[in-house]
Every structure is written in structure tokens, then in C-alpha cells.
């Protein structure tokens, strides 16, 4: 991917500049993949040109120079040069070299390679490594002085963990190009990258981290067969297992080829081992086989990183540099470069220092307004569906179903400018969503929680009568009528999994079609009603979870399923409402890919038969066909649109619908014995919190005169007695949705959470929730949210937006601005160069950016990093090790930069330990009242295993020490949960308690969910504090959480925006306004 990058490559790295780049050479292998590589990569190269051109260059007055020198690394790999004089290490995705004896390390690559797992060429002239520079893991090499970078592999697959052959004529690596990870070789004897690629292994298991023996006759590699194994493959093809260990990885031959050192890494247990290279059967930690058991060289509790060890000393095994037994093995672990003798005697560490220097640009943050105002146009139009006759569109907005009447060929001239006004079909405080029409247009199916949980309902459009079609306790969503109208297929949501089910409308009989799918799209029927099509995840391999979305053709009679695609290696929708949607005549499917509308011709079975056709340059979502199969209605960033197949015409469908935020009037006095303002170290005693409307006007000592004045004016008094009054809590990482219906808002408030930040959601659902809650249609916390994550070419979660080569980055950024995102989140397969472009755009409109990445994200100005331990494209985290330990590089980058981190310790096991230690978490009356039936029992049962897993106390203690080090070092920690993986509301309380376990004081922990979180939202002084001018978000708890953090569980009264909610009232659903 050299084309765009030369614009960024003025000179070689040197001194303290980490931005300077070098020009890569591109050598394509002469393989059958060349045409595919050209097709995939040339558009991407052209696509990336704007990224280079738009990178910021001008200095800002508020820019802040950051310079940190680190002496520890988190999950870094290293390799010693063939002559034993130099070491290369991959600290935070940059390659650095230094003397083998230690000292100052010098960067030889820029920050954009994400360069990992380097290995030297036999002559020491080049270093090979894996790089994510072009958005996929490929094999690169670079001269040892940092010049002449060369990309060796291309195409849609990932290649990892390279190593040179002993003669330097080939590179061996692991790749998923065969459907799982196998060992492959690339011939480079004619120059870098000019040879052919050959497959070496073809086992059903994964093989990875290969290395040639010193004589070039054998390969050692790791396999996931059993619990894990190190395997030797001879040149003739025979194999033998030389070691068996859970998590065995990264074998390294001794110079004489007699032994193999390797790492063994699983969560909570790591070690360095050495095995007899001639062994058979494997032995290993669990014994077995007929061979000698490998020797463990490190003590229990050592934090060994999952990379190749390095044999140091005599490089030939001929005695000239010392006897073979005197060799040392160097490895990366415990944040350092460590050494140990081959018999386990510890040696001296190899010290290093590396300096990161970068500039963080300041920018002006946009602030949300929560004042009464309006009316404003409704943006939260969710799941619009066109009627078969093309004259109506049903959709969700402001919590209810609406019907928009339109002319068959668009709005008439009188309404064209402003659009027609839709009429309300439902009017209640519940959630009614995802409407779908019967083929004759006489009925509308939708999901509603009016009976206590989300069920499927059917509305007769002529009589307005409604019938409940399902009565299951879970969440049933996404109904679709069969062509005959006698059945409805729908999805039952079960956490991250989903069951596809069918209900017979005459008998009520339920049939489960699939219960093993990971968040599929809304189903679509074939014209004969025998098959449904859905977008589902297809992984490239099971070693790593990411993949692409393909079309699943699922017969309803139990026949054979098929997975098909309209375009190889491209995503068929985001597994939501954007297709595939079968046309009623069965000839086509419509879907969104890379954000825009596509159509593909299909045969009677639903198999694409021709290349797809792009139909729009607008964002496309919520796709539906008219009954004549001649037009498609879809949702775009700026409203509804219709595409006409006959003439290619695309037209807007305007509508007029508004909402407004009501003014809150009257005064409230909260009289309390103890008040904590969210900032101070101490409690204030005997205080009155005076509220007018939705704002605090003063916090002052008790005054009977003031109290009397409020009462005389008709105000309310909340007597907190001996309880503690503190700011409403902020959950900085919670994924909202409709699965719990209106009970979701009550769940948050019942636990004192008055504000949430949602870092991934459907953009129109975000707007609908915001407008519904802010207008008073239903209750719930304030929401600061983004739309879908912006990700690279491989995805995992439903709703993830894949940014491909066709320019949809600009469409995504435009939607972020128009819909009013509070932040943007990039995900793990986003190349660093494009992430920098996104950060620059986001800061230009005043909103922050979050991701899982630490570096170079921090250098680009990223505002938030999510999770201590979270998904990483590398297969391991650059922030935390398998032992849940974080080292000096990460701590210093966080503390010096001011970038916030949301640790989500409860997600790491803290929630499960909390419940295992104290089952009252799930027997709490709130939990049983607001969460779905059976959830308390399921959580308790799961906690008995997960919460008592071996080593969990030590792992959480290590994670807690990381939190404490960041806070005490001047960094910013904010509390978040990643709900709904763990329960909404309750998990935030557990998260804050986890911080106290980890070493924070109660006050420090409470600030992470109040004032520090508010600052991260650019709402300091308005949220997270009890002070004059702040919004009246208040939590009243029994006891004193500043002395006993467990008292935070004991919420009694919550005020949100000045409105009073008593916890016992929140445990009951609202009164239904309609049957």
C-alpha cells in the first residue's frame, strides 16, 4: 500500500520525531492472488489519498507537547541479531533497535505500521515483521537501519508471525488464507517478495508462530490441537509433538538444533519452557507421551509474553562462544527483557529506554444543552417500512408507531417542501418498534413491551385492533410476515446470541429454526415462503473472531443451509435492518454494503447470479421493497428516500414531525445530613440542596427560613434524613438497546445512574432514545452516544460499519455530524492512518474519539481508550498481559497525555466475583423487578463458576493496581461497564467497588463515576457535581459510601433533571395508556 503513504514520508526517523516516515517498496508475489490484490488494494490506495492530504500540519496555540521515556513494555516482542550484537523490539507497534547489552532504543519505523513480532534475516541486513499498515496483517521487511521498507504479501487475508529461513531465501509465516491458520512459505531468493507462496500445513487445527531449525531441514510451530502443542515438521512431511502445554506458542530452536524454547500463555498462567527437539509424544505440563517432560524455566506468577524466546551466547553450538549448556535464553516478560539459563538459573535483565514524543492538539469541545426548547425536527426515525402499495410508511419515533401517508410516486407538490405529517398509531410509555407489513397490506406486525417484555403484536389496519402473537419471557423483535400471511418469523434475543423462530398465527405454535446465530440481521422471506435470508457473520478462522457478513439461506423445513455472497470479502449489510431483503418477485435482493444501497440478481434459491449493482451514493439503512418489486424505500442520513428501478430515479420522501424538551418548573429542597459534592475529599454536613426547575441553585447549610419559603411557594421537600446525598452516577461505557424495552430506563435510575455514554449504537435508535427521554415520553438516563463503530475490512459485532475502498468514510463522518453524535468510536480493525483522519474530523466538529487502541492513538489526540483488557486485532493486548498486568509504557502514556481510560474491571471478572462473594446482588428487589425473568438465577449460577475461577483474585488485584497507578500518576480513569454483557446499572456499582478493591480510596473511586466522568463528557460543572448551576441529577443512598463503598448499592431516591424518583416506584412498570 505504498501509493498514499509517500505523501507522508519526508525523511527517516531520527532524534525525537515519531511522525517521520520512510517510503515503502512494494513487491508483489507472482501468485494467483495478484488480480485479487490489485482489485482490492488499488481502490483502497486511491481512497486513502485524502487521508494523507488532510492530515493536520499547522500548529495550534493550545497544542501540548508530550514526551515520555519508558523502561518497560506491555506485550512487546524482541529478537536478537544473528551476530548477537543488536536487539530489535516492537514496543507499542513501533520497531526499535539497541545494543544487545541494553541502553537507549532508537525507532526505525514510524507509528503507522503497527509493526509486530520482528525477526532478523540470517545476515542481519533486514528485519521481517507483521504489519497492519494497509488494514490487513501482511508480511513486511525493512533494512536494519530503518530504510527500504518492503511489503511482501497482499490480498484479503491476514499473514502473521514471520521468520526467515536459515539461508535467507524464504520467509515462513502463518496465514488464514485456507480457512484456518496454516503455515505458508514465501520464496524471496530472487529479491524481497518476488517468489511464490506455498502452503506447508493443512491440518484441521490452527498452526502458527513457525520457525525453521538451524539446518533448515525442519520447522517448529505451535498448534492449538488439544490444549496446545509444539510440533516439529521434518522436510519429508512427517510431524511429531515435542511438547504439550496449554497455550504453547512461539517455538525457538537452540543454535545447535537440539532444544526448543517456547512460551506457554493462557489467562492467569504463563511460563517459559524448553523441550528436547527430538522428543516424541510431547510430555508437557500435564505429562503424557513417551518423551522427556519439558522444563519450566520461570517461576509461578511470572508474566511471560507470548513471543519467541531468544537464544543468546554461542550462536553456532561449536563451543567457540562457550559450551552449549552455557547458553542463555532471553525473553520478554514482566515488562522487561529478561534472561535465564537453559537450566532455569535467572540472569541479568537487559535494560532499555525508549522515548515517545508527540503533540496533542487541543480543540474546543461541543457541549450538550439540556434546557427547555424546541420544537425541533425528529431525527430518531427507526425501522421505516413501506407498505406493499407504496402509499404508506410505518416507523418508530418518540417511542411509538407512526404512519406516514405518501403518494405512490412521492409527496404532492403542496407537501413537497415540508413533507406530510404522520399520524400516531400507538400512544403509550412503552417501546413499540420494527414494524412489518403483511403482503396484502392489511396488517402490521411489530414488537412491543406493553405486556412486560418485548413480544410480537399484530395490528389490523382497518379496525385498529391488536393481537399479541407471542408470550415468551425474553425479547422478541424483528417480525416479518410470510408471503401467505399465516406465519411470522422473528428473532428472540438472548444476550449476544439470537434464536430465529416462527409463530403460526392461527395456532400460536412456536418453532425454533436456529438458536446458534450470533446477532443475525432481520430475516427476509423467499417468495414461496420456504426459505429465509439473513446476513450472518462468517469468520475467516476460529483463531480470531473477526470475519465478514455473508448471506445465510435458511430453509424453514430443515433442509440444507447455504452461505453465499454477492461480492467476495465484502460485507452484506451490518446484520441489522439493511438487508439482505428479498424482492417480492424473488428476482433480486437489496442490501447495504460499505454504507450504500446495492442490488443483486438472484436465482430461485436466492443465490446471486451476477455482479451486484450500486444504487445510491447516500447512506442506506432500513431497506424495504414495494409489493410490485419496482422500488425500494430506505433510510438515509437526511431522511427517507425511494429508489425506482424502472428509471434509476432516487427521490426524497419528506415528513414533518417535531419534538421539544419541556420546561421543568417549581422548586425542590433536598435536606440532608451528609452531602458529597462529587469533587471534595470530605462530606459536608447538615446541608440543603436547593433546586429550581432542572438546576441546582445553591448548596448551603440548613436554613429553616429558606425551607419555609420553598414550601410556601408550592415546592417539594425531599428529606434525606441521615442518608448521603451525592451526584447522580455516570456509566461511561454502556451499550443501550431495545431488548429490555422501557424497563431499561428504570433499571439505570433504580441504581442511581442518571447519565450514560454509549460508545456503539444504531444512529437512529440513539436519536430516538434521546428524543423520547428528553421529551418526557419515557424515563431514563441522559445519553451521550455515537452511532455504529467505524471499523476496517473485518468485523465482528452486528451494526459495525466496515470502511471499505469505496469512499464511505466521508459518508460515515457526515452522518456523525448531521445526526449529532456525542463521540465517534473506531474499532480494532481500523488502520491507524485512517483513525488519525477520523480524529481530526471529530475534533473539528467538537466531539471526542474513543477506541481500544493506546498508541499511536494517543499521539493522534484520541480522547478515550476503552477497557484495560479488550479485543485487539493482534490477538493479544498492547495494554494488558495475560496476567492482567500493565507496565510503564501504558501507564506513562495515559498519565502524561490526559487520555481517559475506562477500565471495565467488572467485565474482566469483577462482577462475577462480586456476585459469587455476595449473592444479594441478584436477590436485590430492584434486580428481580427490572430485569427479565430468569436473569437473576442465571447470573447467580454463572457467578459460582466465573466468580470463583482459579486466580481471579490475583488477576483483579493486578488490574486494580493498574487503575490505582494511573490515578495516582495524574491520569484520568472513568467508570464504565460494557453492559449488557453484565447488568445495566448494577454493574456500575460493582465497577466502582472493584476500584476500591484495587487500591483507590472511596473518594477516588466515586470521582470516576461523577466529576471525572463529567469532565470527560465536557460537562464539568453541569454533571457529576452538586454545586450551583449544575443539573439536578442527584442520588440519595442509605449510609455513607465515602466510608463504606458498599453503601453505594443502597439507593433510595434519585433525582434526574430535577424530577424525583423513589426507588420503590421505579420497580413497577408504567401504567399502560392503551390496552
N, C-alpha and C positions, 0 to 999 in steps of 0.2 A: 504493500500500500504506500508506495513512495510518492505518488503524484502530488497529493496535497501537502505533504509534510515538508517539502523543500522550502516552502514559504516560511517555515518556522525554524530553519536550520542555518543561522548565520555563521556559527562558529562552534568549535569544540567546547565541551565543558571545561571550566577552569576556575580556580580560586573558589569564591563562594557563590557563584551564579549557578542556580539549579535549573534555569529555564533554557539554557543554550543547548541546541540540538545539533546532530550530525546527519548528513544525508545518507539514507539507506540505499544500498543496491538491491535490486530485485532480480533474482534468478529463478525462473520457473522450471520445475522438474518436467522432463519430457515424458509425461504420463497422459493417460486418457482423461485426466481431470482438467486439462488446460482449457478446453472450451467452457466448462462449467465455471472455472475460476475466473475467466475473462468476463463471463456474463454476470457473475455475482459481484466482482470486485471493481470493475470499471465504473458502473453506476455509483458505487459507494465512494470511489475516489472523487468523482465529479461532485457528488453530494457533499463531501467534506470540504470542498474548496471554500464555501462561505465560512466554515468554522475557522479556517486559518485567517481569512481576510478580516474577520470580525473580532479576533482576539484583542483585548484591550491593550493599548500601549501607552496612553497618556497617564501621567502621574496625577493622583488626586491629593488634594490638600490634607485629607484625613487618612491617607494611607499609613499603615503601620508596618514597620519592618520587624520581622520575626527571625531570630537566629538562635538555634539551639544546637548544642553539641551533646551527643548521646554516646554512652559506652555500653549499652545493652540493646538487644534487638528481640522483637517478638516474632517467633516463627520465621527466622531467617535461615537460609541455606548458605553453605560455603563450600569451596573446593580449593585444594592446594595445587599449585602448578607442578608440572612433571619434574622440574628441577628442584622442587621443594623450597623455592625462594619467595614465592608470592602466593597470596591468598585472594580469591575473589569471593565476595559475599553479596547477597541480594537483599540488602536492608530496605524495607518498605518499597519494594518494586524497582529500586534503582540498583545497578551493579556498581560495586566499589572494589577497588584493589588496594592492597597494602603489603608490606613486608610480612613474611611468614612468622617472624618473631613478634609481630604486633606493632601498634603505633597508629598514626593517622591514616584513615582510609580516604581515598580520592574517588569521586564519582566518575565513571567512564560512560555512563548512559544518562540521557535526560529522564525526566519523570514520567514520560508518556508511554514508555514501553511496557510497564508492569512486568519487568524482567524477573524471571524466577528460575531457580534451580540451575545455576550455571555449572558448566563442566569445561575443562581445558582440552584443547587439541593436544595430541601427543608431543608436538614440537613446541608447545607453549605460545604459538603465534596468535591463536584465536580462542575465543570462548563461545561455546554454544549454550543457548538458553531457550526457554519458552517465553513467548511474549503475547500480550493481548492487545497490541497496538492497533490492529485493524478490526477489533471487535470479535475475533476468534482466537483461540490459543493456537499459535503456529511456532514453528521452529525457526529461530534466527541465530546468526552468529555475528561476532564483532571482533575486530582486532584487539589485542590485549591492551593497546594504548587508547582504546575508545574510538578509533577511526573505523571506517569501512563497514558499517552495519549491513548485513545481508539477510533478506527474508528467504527461507528455503522452502517452506511449504505454503500452500494456498488452498482455497476452497472452503466449503461449508462446514468441514469437520474440525474437531479440536485435536491438536497434537501436543503432547506434554512430555516432560521428563527426558530430555535428550542426553546422549553421551556419544563421544567419538569412538570409533574402532581403534585398536592399537596402532594401525598403520595410518590413521587419519583419513582413509579413503571412504569411510561411510559414517553415517550418523544413525544410531538406533534410538527409537522413541516409542511411546505408547500413543495410540490413536483410537477414536471411536468410529472410524470410517466404515467399519464392518458391522456395526450394530451393537457391539460391546467393545470394551477396551482390549486390544491385542497389541502385540509387539510388531513393529514395522522397521524397515531399514531404508535409508536414502543413500544412494551412491553419490558421493561428492568427489570421486577420484579425478574427474575432469574439471574440477573447479566447484565453487560453492553452489549447490542446488541444481547442477546440470544433469544429474543422473536419475535413474528410475527408482520408484518406490516399490518395495516388495513386502508382502505380508509374511511374518515369521510364525506366529502362533494363531491357532483357530479354535481354541478351547471354548466351551460354553461359559466358563468363568471369565473374570477380568484379569488380565495380565498387565503389569505396569512397572515403572521405575527400573528399566533394564540397564545392565552394564556388561560389556564384554570382559572376558577373562584376559589376563595379560598376554597370553599367547594367541588370542583371537579365535580360539577353537570352540569356545563355549560362551553362552550367555547366562547370566543370572538375572532373575527378575522376581518380583513379588506377584502373588496371586491371592485372590480372595476365596479360593477353594477352602472349604471347612471354615475354621476361624481365621485363617491366614497362613500363608506358607511362602518360603523362599524356594525357588525352583531353579535348577541348572539344566539348561538345554544344550546338548552336545551338537557339534556341526552336522552329525548324521541325522539329527532329529529326535533322538531319544531324550527323555527327560527323567529327572529324579528330584524328589523333595529332599532338601538338605536341612530344613528347619521348619517347624510348625509353631507359630505363636499367634495369638490374637493381635491383629493389626500389624503383622510383619510387613515391612516396606523398605525400599531403598537399599538393596544389597551393594556392597563394595568389596571387591577382591583385594586380598593382600598382594603385595608385589610379586611374590613367588607363586601365587595362584593356589596356595594350599588352604586358605581360610577365607571366609566371607563374614564381614561385619555388616550388621543391619540394625535398623531401628524397629521397635515394636510400639505402636502408638494407638491406644484406644482412650476414650474419655475416662479420665481419672487414673490412668495407669500407663506409664511409658517406661521404656528402657532401651539400653544399648546392648546388643548381643553379638557374639561371634560364634560361627559354626564351622565345622570341618567341611571344606568344599567337596570332598569326596564322599560325604555321607550319603546314605540312602535311608529313606523312611522318615527322616526329619527330626525325630526326637522332639525337642522343643520344650516349652514351659510345662506342657501337660504330659510330656513323655511320649511313648509310643514309638513304633517303628523298631528297626534293629540297629540304629545308629547311635553314636555318642550324642548326648544331650548338649545342645548349645549352651554356652557360658554367658551368664549375665554379667556385664561389666560395670553397671551402675547400681547405686543403692536404691532401695524402695523410696518413692517420693521424688526421685529425680524427674526433672521436666525435660525429657529428650524430645527434640523436634523431629518431624517425620521425613528427614532428608538423608542423603548418602553420607555415611561417615567418611573420614579421610585417613588413609594410612600414611604416617609420616616417619621419616628416618631413612633406613636403607631402601632406596627406590628400586633396586634390582634384585634383591634377595641373594646377591653373591658374596655378601659379607664385607663389601668394601665400605659400607657405611655403618657397619655394626651388624651383629648377629640378628637373624630374623626375629628371634624372641625378644629383642630389644626394641622392636618397632613400637611406636605409639599410634594410637587411633585418636584423631581429633574429630570432634562432632560439635554440632550446635545444640545447646540446651541451657536451661536456667538463665536464658537471656545472654549467654556468653559463648565464646569459642573455647571449648573445654578439651582437655587431653586426658587420656587414660592409657595405661599399658595394656598389652594384649592379654595379660593375666588379671587385669582389673585394678591395678595399683593406680591411684589418681595422680595425674601430673599437673603441671602449672597451666593455668589458663593463658590464653593468648589475648592480651588486652587490645582494644581498638577504640578509636574515637572517630565519629563521623558527624559532620556539621550539615544541618538543614538550614537553608536561608531562603526566605521568600517574603513577599509583600502581600499583606491582606488589605484589600480595598475596602474602605468604609463606604456606606451608602445610606440613603435616607429611607427608613422603614415606613411602609404604609401602615396606618393604624385603623382598626375597625371602629366604626361608630355604632353605639347601641342606644342612641337617642331615638325618641319617637319621631316618626316622619313618614313620608310617602304621600300618595301611593307610588309604588314602583312596579315596573313590569315583572311578571313572574318569569323566572328563568328555570325553575325546577319543574320542567315538563318531563315526566318519566314514562317510559314504555308506551309511546303513542302507537296505536294500531288502526289502520284504515279498514273501513267496512268493505265487504265484498263489492258493493255497488259503487264504491269510491266517493260516496257523498257524506261520510261522517268519519271522524277520527275520535277514538276513545283514548283517554290518557289519565295519568295520576298527576295531581298538583295540590298543594296545600292539604295533603293527607286524604283527599277524596278523589272519586272518579268523576271525570268531566266528559262531555260530549260536544265536539265541535262540528257544526254543520257547514259543509262546503259544497260548492257546485262541482259537478263531475269534472269540469275542465278548469277548476280553480275558482277563487273568490270572484264575485262580480265586481264590476267597476266601482260601485259605490263603496264597497268594503275593502278594496284592494290596498288602500293606503294604510289603514289601521288594523284591518282584519276583523273577522266576526268575533263575537263574544260567546264563548262556550257556556253551556248550562251544566249545573251540578247534578250528578246522578246519585251521589251519596252525600250525606251530611252528618258526620259523626266524629268523635275524637279518636277513632281507631285508624288503622292503616289499611287502605284499600288500593291494590296495585296490580300491575301486569295484566291488563285486560286483553281478551282474545275473542274474536268473533266466530260464531258458527258460520259454516259455508253459505247458508241461506240468509245470514244477517239478522235472524230473528232473536238470537240470544247472545249474551255477553258473559263469558267466564272470567273470573278474577280471583285474586287471593285477598282475604280479609281476616283480621284477628278479632272481629267483633264478638266471637263466641269464646274468646280466651286464648286461642292460639291461631296461627295462620292456617286457614283452611281454604278449600276451593268452593266458591259460590257461583251460582248461575242466575243471571238476571234475564227475565223475559222482557224484551224491549218494547213490546206492545202493551203489556199490562203493568210493567214495573214491579212485578212480583219477583221475589228472590228465594232461592232454594240452596241450602247447604249441601254440597256434594260429597265432602269428606269430613270426617270427625276424628281424625288421628291427633294425638297429643303433640306431635312435632310441628315443624314448619313446612307447609305445602305451598309451593309457589310455581309460577311459570306455566299456567294451564294452556293447553292447546286442544281445540276440538278435532276429532277425527273427521274426515270428509263427510261421512254419513251422519255426523252429529250425535251418535249414540254413545260415544266414549270421549273421555278427556284424558290426555296424557299430561303428567305434571312431574315436578321434581320435589322429593322430600329431602330437606336439608338436614344433614347430621354432622355438625361441625364443618370440617373441610371436605368431607365426603358427601355424596349425594346418591339417593336411590331414585331411579326413574320408574314411575308407577302409572298404572292405568285404572281409571274408575269407570265402571259400567253405569251409565246414568239411570238405567231402568231398574237395576237390582241393587246398586250401591256396592257391588263386589269390587274389591281391590286386587290387582295383580301386579306383582313386582317384576319389572323387566330386567333391571340391572340394579345392583346395590354396591358396586365396586368402582364407581367412576369418581374421579377427582374433579369436582366443580365443573361439570359439563355446561354447554350452552343450553338455551331453551330449545326443546325438541321441535321438529318440523315434520309433518306427515307427508308421505308419498300420496299421489292422487288416489291410489287404490286402498289406502289406509292400512297397508300391510307392513310398512317399514317407516321408521323414523330416522331422521338425520340429525346429528348433533356435532358440534365442534368439541373435540376432546384432546387432552394432552397426549402426545406421543414423544416419549423420551428418546434421546439419541443413545443413551445407555442407562443402565441402572446404577452405574457407579456414581454418577452425578445426576441430579434430579431434573435439570432443565431440558427442554425439548421444543417442539413446535406443535401448533394446533392443527389437527387434521380432521377430516370429516369421518365420523363413525356412522355407518349404515347398519342399523339395528332392526332386524325383523322382529315383529311382535309375536310371531308364532314359534319362536325359539330356533329359527334357522341360523345359518352361519352368518356371523358379522363380518363386515369388511371395513378397512380403513383406507380411505382414498384422499387424494388432494388434487386441487386444480393447478397447483404450481409447487414444484419440489422446493423444500426448505423455506417456504413462506407460510405465514400463519393464516389459517382460515378463521378469521374472527378472533375475538378475545375471550371466547367462551362466556358470552353474556347474552345480549339481545341483538347482536349484529350478525347473526347467521351461523351456519347456512340456513336459508329459508327457501324451501321448495316452491316453485310457482304452482298455482292450482292445476295447470295443464300438464305438469310433470316434466316439461322440456328443459327447464333451467333451474339453477339455484343462484340466489343473490347472497352476497356476503361482503363483509368489510375486511380488507387487508391493508396493513400499514395506514389505517385510519380512513381510507376512502372506499367508495362503493364499487364492487366488481360483480360481474355476472359470468356464469359458465354454463355451456350447454351440457346436459347430462342425458344418459340413456334411461331406459325404463327402470333400471335398477338403482339409478342415482349416481352412476359412475361418470365423471367428467370425460367428454369425448373430444374436446378441442381446447386450445389455449383460452384462458379467461379474457374478458373484455373489461377494461376500466371504464366506469360510467360517470365518475364525478371527480372534481378537484376539491370538493368540500369534504369535511369530516362526515362520516356516515355512521349512524347508530340506529338501533331500534327499527330494524328493517321489516316491512310488511308489503305484501302484494295485494293489488285489487283482484277481484274474483275473475276478471277476464284475462289475467296474466299479461296485461298490456302496459301496466305502470307499477312503479314501486314508490312507496312513501317511506321516507326515512327522516331521521333527526340529524340536523347539522348544528354547528356551533351557534349559529344565529337564528335558528328556528327550524320549522318543519319544511320539507321540500318533497316535490314529486318529480320522478323521472319517467318520461314517456318513451317506451321502447319503439313506437312507430316512427317517430321523427327525431329522437335524441334530445328532445326539449326538456330542460330542467327548470322548474318554477318554484317560487316560494309559496308557502301556504301560511299567510299571516293570521294571527289571532290576537285578540285583545283580552288580557287577563292581568289583574293587578292585585297587589297585596300591600299592607302597610303595618308598621310597628306601632301598636297603641301606646299612648302615654299612660304611665302609672302615676296615680295621684294619691295624696294623703301622706301621713307621717307614721312612722313606727319608731318606738323606743325599745331597744334590746337592753334590758337591765341585767348586769352580770356581776358575779363576784370576781371572776377572772376573765381577762381579755388578753389575747396574744395578737399582736398586730401583723404577724407574718414576717417581720424583719428583726425585731429586737431579740436580745438574748433572754429577756426576763418577761414575766407576766405583769400586767397592770391589774390592780385590784379595785373592786367596787367602782365599776365604770358603766356609763351609759353610752350606747351607740345609737346616735340619732340619724334617722333615715327620712328623707323627703323624696317621694317618687321612687326612682330606682337608684338613688345615690346616697352615700353616707355624707352627712353634712358636718358631723363632729363626733369625736370620741373623747369624752370628758368624764370627770368624776361625777358620781351620783349627784343629782340636783332634784329635790322634790318640786321645786318651782317649775323647772323645765318639764318634768314628768306631768305635772298638772296641766301645763299649757298644751301639751300634746293631746292629753285626754279630752280637755275642753274643746279642742279643735276637731274631735272625732277620730283621732288617731288610735293606733293599736299599741298595746304594750306586750312585749314578749318577756316574761320573767324567766331568766335562765337560772335563777337560784344559785346553787353552789356549783353549777356546771361551768365549763370553759368555753368561751366564745373565741373563734378563730376564723380566718378567711376560708371561704369555700375552696375545695381542693381542685387541682388541675391534673388530669391524666394526659401526659404529653405523647402517648403512643397507644391509641385505641382505635380499632377498625370498626366503624359503625356499619350498620346494615339494617335490613328489614326482618331478619329472622325471628326476633323477639316481638315484633310489632310495636305497639305503643308502650309496652312494658319496659322497653329499653330505657326510655327517658326516666321512668320511675325508679329503675334499678340504680342508675347513676346517682340520682338525687337522694335515694334512701341511704346511700353510703357517703353522702356529703360531697360528691363530685359535681361541681357546678360548671366546669369548663373542660372540654376535651380537645385534643389535637388529633385529627385523623390523617395519617400520612399516606393513605391509599383508599380511594373510594370511587364509585361511579360519579362522574362530574355532575350529572343532572340529579342524581339522588342527593348529593351534597347540597345542591341548591334547594331541593325540595325540603329536606330536613331543616335547613337554616330558615327558610321562609315559613314553614309550618310552625316551628318553635318560636321564632321571633314575632310572628303574627298572633300567637296565642292559640292556634288550632290544636296543638298538643303540647305537653310539657316535656322538658328535657334540658340538658346542659347546653351552654354556649358551645358552638363548634367552630374550630379553626381547621380547615381541611383543604386537601388537594384533591385532584381527580385521580386518574389512573397513574400508576408508576410509569415512568419513562424508562424503558429498558432497551437492551440491544436485540440481537437477532435470535437469541434463545430465551424462552420464557418458562415460567412455572405456574404462577398463580393465575386464576381467571381474572380477567379485567386488565392484565398487564399490557401496556401499549408497547409494541415492538417497533422501534425506529429503524426502518429499512432504508434502502438506497433511493427511494422514490420521492424524497423531499418532505415526508410527513413530520419531520421535526418542527418545521415552521408552522404547520397546522396545529400541532400539539401546543406550541408556545402561544399561538394566537388564542386557542381555547382557554388556556390558563389565564390569560389577561381578560378575555371577554366574560367568562363565567365568574371570575372573581375568586380565583384560588387564594388561599391564605399562605400557601407554600407550594413548592414543587419537590417531589421525591424522585430521584433517579435510583434505578435498581442495579443489581450486581453485574449484569452483562453490558452495562453502558461503558463504552470506551472513554478513557479519561479526557481525550481531546474534545469529544462532544459534550461531556459533562461540563467542561470549562465553558463552552458556549452557552449551555443552559444556565449556568450560574450567572454569567454575565447578563443574560437576558432578564432573569428573575430579579436580580438586584436593580436592573434598570427600571423595573416597574414596582420596586419597593418590597418584594417578598423574598423570604429566605429559601434555601435549598437544603434538603436532607438526603442522606444516603447511608448505606452500610460502610462506606469507604472512609479511610482515615487519611491516606496520602496517595496521590497528590491533592486530594480533595481539599485538605486544609490549606494548601498553598493557593488554590484557586479562590479561596474565600468561602467555601462551604460553611454553612451556619450550624448544622446539626449532624451528628453521627448517631445512628440508631443501633442499639444493642452492644453490650460487651461481647457477647457470643451470638453471632447471627450468620445467616447464609453468606457465603463468599464464593465467587467464581473459581477460586483457586483450589477448593476442596479442603482448605484449612483457612483459619482466620488470620489476618495481619494485625488483629487487635488483642487476641487472647489465644492461649495454647490449649491443648487437650487437658491440661491440668487446671484450667481456668485461671491461669496466671498471665499477667500483663506486665511488660517491662518498661524500662526507662524511655525507649523511643516513643511509645504511645503516650505515656504519662506526660512527658515534656511537651510533645506536640499539642496535646489537649490543654495543658495548663498555660502554655505560652501564647496560644492562639486565641483563647476565649471561645472556641467552638464548643457548644454544649454536647454532652453525651447523655443518652437515655439508656441506662444500663439494662433494664428489664431483668433484674435478678429473680423476680418471681417466676418469670418464664423459664429461667435456667434451672428451676427446681425449687425455688424458694416458696412458691405457692403450695406445691405438693408437700414439702416438709412442714409448712405451717399447718396444713390440714391434718397430716399424719400426727403431728405433735398435739394438736388441739382440734378435735372433731367438731367443736362448737361453731367453727367457721361455716359448716354446711347445715347445721341444725338451727342456726340463727333464723328467727321468724322471717326476717327480710329475704333471706336466701330462698326459703321454701315458698314464699309468697310471690316473688317477682320472676324467678327463673322457671324454665319449662319443667313439666312433670318428669320426675325421674332423674333430673340432673344432680340433685344433692346426693342421692345414693351412688350414682356413677362416679361423681367426684371423690366421694369418701373411699370407695373401693379402689379407685386408681391411686389415690394417695398412699394407701397401705403398701403399695409396691414402689412407686416412684419416689415417694417421700421418705422411704427407708432404704433406698438403694445404697449399696456399699460405697463409702467415700463421699456421700453427698454433703455431709457436714464440712469436710475439708474443702471440697470444691467451692461451696458457697462462702466459706471463710476467705478463700483466696479471692473470689470475686468481690467480696465486701472490702477486702484490703485495697483492691484497685479503686473502688469508689472513694474510699477514705483518702487515698493518696492524691487523687485528682482534686477533691475538695480542699484538702489541707495545702495542696500546692497552688491554690488560687484558681483552679479550673471550675467549670460550671457543670453540675450534674442536675438533671431534671428527671422526675419520676414518671415512668410510663409502664405499660403492662403488656402490650400486644394482644389485648383481648380482641376477639372472643376465644382465642386458644385457651385462655384462662378467664374466669368470670369477670364480666363488667363490674366496675365499682369496687367489689370486694377485693379484687386482686391488687388494686392500687393501695389499699390499706396494708396488705401483706407486703407489697413492694417497699413501702416506707419503713415498715418494721424490719425488713431484711437489711436495710441500710444501717439500722441501729445494731443488728447482729454483727454487721461487718465492721463496726468501729466508729460510726458517726454518733454524735450526741443527738438527743431527741430534737433539739432545736435545728441542728444542721439538717437532719433528715426531713423535718417538717418544711423547711425552706424549699427543698427540692420540689415539693408539690404545691407551693404557694408563690412566694415572691420571686424566687429564681426562675420558676416556670413562667411567671408573668413577664419577666424581663425577656425571656426567650421568645415570647409572643409579641414583643414590642408593646406590651400593655402594662408596663410598670406604672405604679401609681393608680391604676384603674382596676386591676385584678390582683389577687394574691396578697392583698393587704387590707387592713382595717384602718383607714385614715380618711380625712376629709377629702371629698372629691372622688373617692373610689366607688365603683359599682357595688351595690349592696348584695354581694354574694357572701353568705355567712354560714358557718357550721357551728352548731352547739352540741357539745359532747359531754357526757357524764364523766366526771373525773378530770384528770389533768394530764394530757398526753405529753407535756413538757417534762413531766417526772416519770411517767409510765407510758411508753408509746402505745401499749395495747389499749389504752383508753380511747385511742382514735377510732376503734371499732364501735364505740358506744354512742353513735349519733342519735340525737333525739329530735332536733329541729333543724331545718335547713331553710335559708332564705336565698332565693335566686332572683336577681334583678329586683329585689325588694319584696317579692311575693313570698309568703310564709307557707312552708310545707312541713307538716308534722309527720314523722316517720311512720307512725301507725296508719295515717291516712294514705301514704304512698304505697302501702302494701295491698290496697284494694284497687281494682281497675276502675276507670271512669264509668259513669252511667251512660248506657247506650242511648243515643238520641234517635235511633231508628231501630226497628226490630232486627 
